[in-house]
Amino acid sequence: MDIYVNGEKKALKEGSSIAELVSDLGYENKRIAVELNKEILPFDQYVSKILTANDRLEIVQAIGGGQSDAFTIADKTFHSRLLVGTGKYKDLNETYLAIEASGAEIVTVAIRRTNIGQNPDEPNLLDIIAPDKFTILPNTAGCYTVDDAVRTCRLARELLNGHRLVKLEVLGDEKTLFPDIVATLDAAKILVADGFDVMVYTNDDPIVAKQLEDIGCVAVMPLAAPIGSGLGIRNPYNILTIVENASVPILVDAGVGTASDAAVAMELGCAGVLMNTAIAEAQEPILMASAMRKGIEAGREAYRAGRMPRKRFASASSPIDGLFL
């Protein structure tokens, strides 16, 4: 059935309660107020109140500095625009501390390289990134064929009890780790048809990005630079073109090296940034995770504020009226 939340249509399963909707939107344990069909709903009725088709809700919260700046992927709302990976850390404790410092809500895991329950005698990543606290984003890291990528996503869905959100990457070769675009397009078509919500790693080609959106991918993730390179955004105008022509979230994926790179991505209008190596291989990973969080926030605020126009010549900032000349 369809309902309306803050003026936007949202699909919801029959029999859902206000409490379930609030949790799905990421507002659980937050101070909010809910208006249902122009009537304020007391907090103690959230669990018992069942939504019906065409219900209209307004959900508000008090925040400093203005309006909420959340974004949505596959009908789920997120407040942190920093997505982080789980590889290359020295141990699970460092992984946990870095994720906490980053403030990330979406955390990627590589199914074939990470134990998330399939090996019961080994340390389990889900012990530190519990699915009830984080959105787990299984990815197809290390896949070089359509078949491998599709099989890995289906394995992830089985391991995570029907989880549909996946990050698709089909690599072209081991040296560059650039995406194989033809294979990526083919795999995306199969996965979307199979009911997956696909976030897809691609190059910074605006034409390819639009093709992936048209296939039905819920987010497109162009690289900033080669995976693990730390080179920063090499083609900012390509990224800008992708953002300007997209109707799904665009998130920079791969190549970020430091907090200023993350800020640049956000200033270009990207919905978020996914990173792993930039944090895990920093001299102080936990401190870098905190820096990346601030870089994302600063870049996003700068984008929303609107930067001054670039000028060829100087323009004095102090008034010249009243000078003793």
Order of alpha helices (4+ residues) and beta strands (2+ residues): beta-beta-alpha-beta-beta-beta-beta-beta-beta-alpha-beta-beta-alpha-beta-alpha-beta-alpha-beta-alpha-beta-alpha-beta-alpha-alpha
